[in-house]
Amino acid sequence: MVVQVSSQGTIPTSDYVITDPERIHQLIAFANARREGSQPSLYTMPAPQLTAAFYDKADFLGAIGAGSNFFFVSCLNWKGSRNATDTEIGDFKRLIGSPK
């Protein structure tokens, strides 16, 4: 399993890949704890600025992304968003931190 980290700007970019099993395990636990969200029916969901997409070889498994005050989560059959605290977003950024 790998995690592809990307950032959203004018043009979305694929920044780097996380392959360390311990970091991936921590990201999975973080994402699983924040899977609950809602699918708004009256407006378009916001786009995350940072995204961690989970892959098993070439197969997409799911993603979690963060915006200024929300998380966006998706899998093959569902997408949703939820409010996020500054602390949660900070934790997410620490977990996906760029490679040294």
N, CA, C and O of each residue as an XYZ file, in Angstrom:
400
protein
N       0.852     -1.173      0.000
C       0.000      0.000      0.000
C       0.897      1.235      0.000
O       1.962      1.259      0.616
N       0.430      2.255     -0.711
C       1.110      3.550     -0.725
C       0.074      4.651     -0.533
O      -1.120      4.456     -0.764
N       0.559      5.806     -0.108
C      -0.286      6.984      0.041
C       0.315      8.081     -0.831
O       1.465      8.482     -0.651
N      -0.486      8.555     -1.774
C      -0.072      9.649     -2.653
C      -0.556     10.958     -2.047
O      -1.758     11.152     -1.866
N       0.372     11.854     -1.734
C       0.032     13.149     -1.152
C       0.055     14.188     -2.264
O       1.009     14.279     -3.036
N      -1.017     14.968     -2.326
C      -1.083     16.012     -3.347
C      -1.632     17.295     -2.751
O      -2.333     17.287     -1.739
N      -1.295     18.393     -3.405
C      -1.795     19.689     -2.964
C      -2.594     20.322     -4.084
O      -2.323     20.107     -5.265
N      -3.574     21.099     -3.695
C      -4.473     21.749     -4.639
C      -4.108     23.213     -4.720
O      -4.137     23.927     -3.718
N      -3.775     23.646     -5.876
C      -3.532     25.064     -6.118
C      -4.231     25.402     -7.411
O      -5.295     24.860     -7.709
N      -3.650     26.282     -8.170
C      -4.210     26.570     -9.482
C      -4.228     25.300    -10.315
O      -5.185     25.025    -11.039
N      -3.142     24.523    -10.200
C      -3.055     23.224    -10.865
C      -2.740     22.195     -9.792
O      -1.742     22.332     -9.085
N      -3.583     21.151     -9.652
C      -3.286     20.123     -8.652
C      -1.939     19.460     -8.944
O      -1.610     19.185    -10.098
N      -1.169     19.207     -7.893
C       0.122     18.555     -8.087
C       0.244     17.340     -7.188
O      -0.275     17.316     -6.072
N       0.933     16.343     -7.689
C       1.261     15.168     -6.900
C       2.610     15.447     -6.262
O       3.630     15.496     -6.948
N       2.614     15.627     -4.960
C       3.812     16.078     -4.277
C       4.795     14.950     -3.950
O       5.986     15.070     -4.237
N       4.315     13.865     -3.357
C       5.184     12.763     -2.987
C       4.353     11.560     -2.577
O       3.134     11.646     -2.426
N       5.035     10.438     -2.401
C       4.400      9.174     -2.028
C       4.952      8.741     -0.676
O       6.157      8.812     -0.432
N       4.059      8.295      0.194
C       4.459      7.735      1.486
C       4.415      6.214      1.353
O       3.390      5.648      0.975
N       5.523      5.564      1.665
C       5.594      4.102      1.579
C       5.875      3.449      2.927
O       5.746      2.232      3.064
N       6.255      4.238      3.917
C       6.587      3.711      5.238
C       5.343      3.090      5.876
O       4.362      3.796      6.107
N       5.361      1.781      6.165
C       4.179      1.103      6.699
C       3.640      1.718      7.997
O       2.426      1.757      8.197
N       4.519      2.197      8.875
C       4.066      2.789     10.139
C       3.328      4.104      9.894
O       2.284      4.349     10.500
N       3.855      4.941      9.022
C       3.167      6.197      8.684
C       1.824      5.915      8.014
O       0.830      6.584      8.298
N       1.800      4.932      7.134
C       0.544      4.574      6.461
C      -0.462      4.066      7.482
O      -1.639      4.420      7.417
N      -0.024      3.254      8.410
C      -0.908      2.748      9.467
C      -1.493      3.910     10.277
O      -2.687      3.916     10.579
N      -0.665      4.880     10.624
C      -1.145      6.043     11.374
C      -2.149      6.861     10.561
O      -3.145      7.339     11.105
N      -1.892      7.020      9.272
C      -2.823      7.757      8.409
C      -4.155      7.020      8.262
O      -5.215      7.646      8.251
N      -4.099      5.697      8.149
C      -5.337      4.905      8.058
C      -6.154      5.070      9.336
O      -7.367      5.274      9.274
N      -5.503      4.983     10.486
C      -6.211      5.151     11.761
C      -6.811      6.547     11.856
O      -7.945      6.702     12.310
N      -6.066      7.562     11.432
C      -6.557      8.936     11.453
C      -7.777      9.080     10.544
O      -8.793      9.647     10.946
N      -7.673      8.570      9.328
C      -8.781      8.666      8.370
C     -10.006      7.889      8.860
O     -11.130      8.381      8.758
N      -9.801      6.697      9.382
C     -10.928      5.886      9.869
C     -11.669      6.573     11.009
O     -12.886      6.433     11.137
N     -10.943      7.308     11.829
C     -11.575      8.011     12.954
C     -12.388      9.219     12.482
O     -13.149      9.799     13.256
N     -12.223      9.594     11.214
C     -12.918     10.778     10.690
C     -13.757     10.456      9.460
O     -13.992     11.323      8.618
N     -14.206      9.217      9.357
C     -14.994      8.793      8.195
C     -16.395      9.358      8.178
O     -16.993      9.511      7.113
N     -16.925      9.668      9.347
C     -18.285     10.193      9.394
C     -18.324     11.580      8.761
O     -17.500     12.438      9.074
N     -19.262     11.784      7.893
C     -19.414     13.073      7.236
C     -20.792     13.156      6.614
O     -21.605     12.242      6.751
N     -21.040     14.234      5.946
C     -22.338     14.393      5.300
C     -22.127     14.715      3.832
O     -21.083     15.226      3.426
N     -23.147     14.402      3.053
C     -23.159     14.705      1.638
C     -24.201     15.792      1.409
O     -25.396     15.502      1.353
N     -23.768     17.014      1.278
C     -24.739     18.088      1.073
C     -25.437     17.921     -0.270
O     -24.802     17.621     -1.281
N     -26.734     18.117     -0.265
C     -27.492     17.942     -1.498
C     -27.765     19.252     -2.216
O     -28.173     19.239     -3.377
N     -27.552     20.375     -1.558
C     -27.905     21.651     -2.161
C     -26.707     22.463     -2.639
O     -26.889     23.535     -3.216
N     -25.501     21.984     -2.416
C     -24.333     22.720     -2.889
C     -23.198     21.744     -3.160
O     -23.220     20.600     -2.706
N     -22.226     22.207     -3.894
C     -21.062     21.398     -4.209
C     -20.148     21.342     -2.996
O     -19.934     22.346     -2.317
N     -19.613     20.157     -2.732
C     -18.708     20.009     -1.599
C     -17.424     20.788     -1.857
O     -16.979     20.900     -2.999
N     -16.832     21.326     -0.796
C     -15.587     22.075     -0.971
C     -14.437     21.158     -1.381
O     -14.433     19.969     -1.062
N     -13.483     21.716     -2.079
C     -12.304     20.953     -2.499
C     -11.205     21.080     -1.455
O     -10.920     22.184     -0.989
N     -10.587     19.970     -1.081
C      -9.500     20.032     -0.103
C      -8.253     20.671     -0.703
O      -8.048     20.643     -1.916
N      -7.431     21.242      0.156
C      -6.170     21.835     -0.287
C      -5.021     20.842     -0.211
O      -4.049     20.952     -0.959
N      -5.131     19.866      0.699
C      -4.154     18.782      0.841
C      -4.909     17.470      0.846
O      -5.934     17.349      1.517
N      -4.421     16.484      0.109
C      -5.108     15.191      0.033
C      -4.114     14.057      0.186
O      -3.008     14.105     -0.352
N      -4.521     13.033      0.926
C      -3.775     11.783      1.029
C      -4.666     10.700      0.423
O      -5.715     10.369      0.975
N      -4.240     10.155     -0.714
C      -5.004      9.120     -1.415
C      -4.329      7.775     -1.194
O      -3.120      7.641     -1.377
N      -5.113      6.785     -0.802
C      -4.613      5.460     -0.476
C      -4.773      4.536     -1.687
O      -5.840      4.470     -2.297
N      -3.689      3.823     -2.022
C      -3.699      2.905     -3.158
C      -3.136      1.552     -2.753
O      -2.192      1.465     -1.968
N      -3.726      0.508     -3.296
C      -3.167     -0.837     -3.230
C      -2.705     -1.138     -4.647
O      -3.515     -1.471     -5.512
N      -1.422     -1.023     -4.879
C      -0.850     -1.039     -6.232
C      -1.514      0.064     -7.033
O      -1.392      1.231     -6.662
N      -2.209     -0.249     -8.110
C      -2.850      0.793     -8.925
C      -4.305      1.033     -8.532
O      -4.958      1.901     -9.111
N      -4.825      0.287     -7.566
C      -6.232      0.385     -7.180
C      -6.454      1.447     -6.110
O      -5.871      1.387     -5.027
N      -7.305      2.419     -6.428
C      -7.681      3.460     -5.475
C      -8.551      2.861     -4.381
O      -9.524      2.166     -4.672
N      -8.206      3.127     -3.115
C      -8.969      2.623     -1.980
C      -9.792      3.712     -1.309
O     -10.904      3.451     -0.849
N      -9.266      4.914     -1.247
C      -9.959      6.010     -0.587
C      -9.017      7.181     -0.401
O      -7.826      7.105     -0.704
N      -9.586      8.279      0.112
C      -8.770      9.483      0.325
C      -9.344     10.299      1.459
O     -10.536     10.239      1.762
N      -8.466     11.060      2.077
C      -8.877     12.066      3.047
C      -8.124     13.340      2.688
O      -6.923     13.321      2.416
N      -8.855     14.436      2.694
C      -8.251     15.717      2.369
C      -8.677     16.760      3.384
O      -9.699     16.612      4.053
N      -7.884     17.816      3.492
C      -8.184     18.884      4.445
C      -8.240     20.219      3.728
O      -7.445     20.509      2.834
N      -9.212     21.027      4.151
C      -9.315     22.417      3.721
C      -9.029     23.299      4.916
O      -8.411     22.853      5.883
N      -9.460     24.520      4.864
C      -9.158     25.452      5.952
C      -9.842     25.079      7.262
O      -9.294     25.345      8.331
N     -11.026     24.468      7.205
C     -11.747     24.091      8.428
C     -12.602     22.845      8.243
O     -13.617     22.684      8.922
N     -12.203     21.958      7.327
C     -12.994     20.759      7.052
C     -12.107     19.613      6.580
O     -10.965     19.803      6.162
N     -12.682     18.419      6.665
C     -12.106     17.238      6.046
C     -13.054     16.766      4.964
O     -14.274     16.844      5.106
N     -12.478     16.278      3.886
C     -13.216     15.659      2.799
C     -12.758     14.210      2.769
O     -11.556     13.946      2.731
N     -13.688     13.272      2.785
C     -13.340     11.855      2.733
C     -14.048     11.221      1.547
O     -15.164     11.602      1.195
N     -13.383     10.250      0.939
C     -14.007      9.557     -0.182
C     -13.492      8.135     -0.270
O     -12.385      7.822      0.168
N     -14.318      7.289     -0.845
C     -13.945      5.932     -1.188
C     -14.582      5.662     -2.552
O     -15.071      6.591     -3.196
N     -14.583      4.442     -2.986
C     -15.122      4.144     -4.312
C     -16.598      4.500     -4.456
O     -17.033      4.907     -5.533
N     -17.373      4.350     -3.382
C     -18.821      4.512     -3.484
C     -19.413      5.662     -2.682
O     -20.634      5.806     -2.626
N     -18.566      6.487     -2.058
C     -19.121      7.522     -1.185
C     -18.158      8.687     -1.056
O     -16.941      8.501     -1.080
N     -18.702      9.889     -0.921
C     -17.916     11.093     -0.644
C     -18.677     11.933      0.356
O     -19.907     11.978      0.327
N     -17.960     12.594      1.236
C     -18.598     13.465      2.201
C     -17.593     14.406      2.830
O     -16.387     14.291      2.610
N     -18.104     15.336      3.616
C     -17.229     16.270      4.310
C     -17.729     16.471      5.726
O     -18.879     16.174      6.049
N     -16.847     16.978      6.556
C     -17.193     17.271      7.949
C     -16.331     18.419      8.426
O     -15.243     18.650      7.899
N     -16.815     19.136      9.419
C     -16.033     20.204     10.032
C     -14.811     19.615     10.721
O     -14.835     18.476     11.186
N     -13.746     20.401     10.781
C     -12.519     19.958     11.441
C     -11.959     21.100     12.282
O     -12.058     22.271     11.917
N     -11.377     20.734     13.402
C     -10.744     21.732     14.270
C      -9.343     22.045     13.754
O      -8.778     21.296     12.956
N      -8.796     23.154     14.219
C      -7.417     23.505     13.869
C      -6.450     22.410     14.324
O      -5.477     22.112     13.631
N      -6.715     21.821     15.473
C      -5.854     20.755     15.993
C      -5.875     19.542     15.075
O      -4.826     18.974     14.772
N      -7.079     19.137     14.626
C      -7.183     17.996     13.717
C      -6.441     18.253     12.408
O      -5.736     17.378     11.905
N      -6.599     19.438     11.869
C      -5.914     19.763     10.618
C      -4.406     19.781     10.828
O      -3.655     19.330      9.963
N      -3.960     20.295     11.960
C      -2.537     20.262     12.289
C      -2.016     18.843     12.395
O      -0.921     18.544     11.918
N      -2.796     17.960     13.021
C      -2.398     16.556     13.132
C      -2.294     15.907     11.753
O      -1.355     15.158     11.484
N      -3.260     16.195     10.883
C      -3.245     15.663      9.522
C      -1.989     16.136      8.782
O      -1.301     15.337      8.147
N      -1.699     17.416      8.865
C      -0.509     17.956      8.188
C       0.767     17.320      8.727
O       1.709     17.064      7.976
N       0.790     17.067     10.035
C       1.977     16.403     10.620
C       2.104     14.985     10.085
O       3.205     14.542      9.758
N       0.978     14.265      9.992
C       1.022     12.882      9.514
C       1.438     12.765      8.050
O       2.103     11.802      7.669
N       1.054     13.732      7.239
C       1.429     13.662      5.824
C       2.672     14.495      5.524
O       3.035     14.681      4.363
N       3.319     14.994      6.571
C       4.478     15.852      6.399
C       5.423     15.378      5.318
O       5.613     14.175      5.138
N       6.013     16.310      4.601
C       6.883     15.967      3.477
C       8.064     15.135      3.938
O       8.523     15.256      5.074
N       8.548     14.291      3.042
C       9.697     13.462      3.402
C      10.919     14.321      3.705
O      11.097     15.394      3.129
N      11.735     13.847      4.592
C      12.945     14.607      4.996
C      14.036     14.458      3.971
O      15.119     15.019      4.135
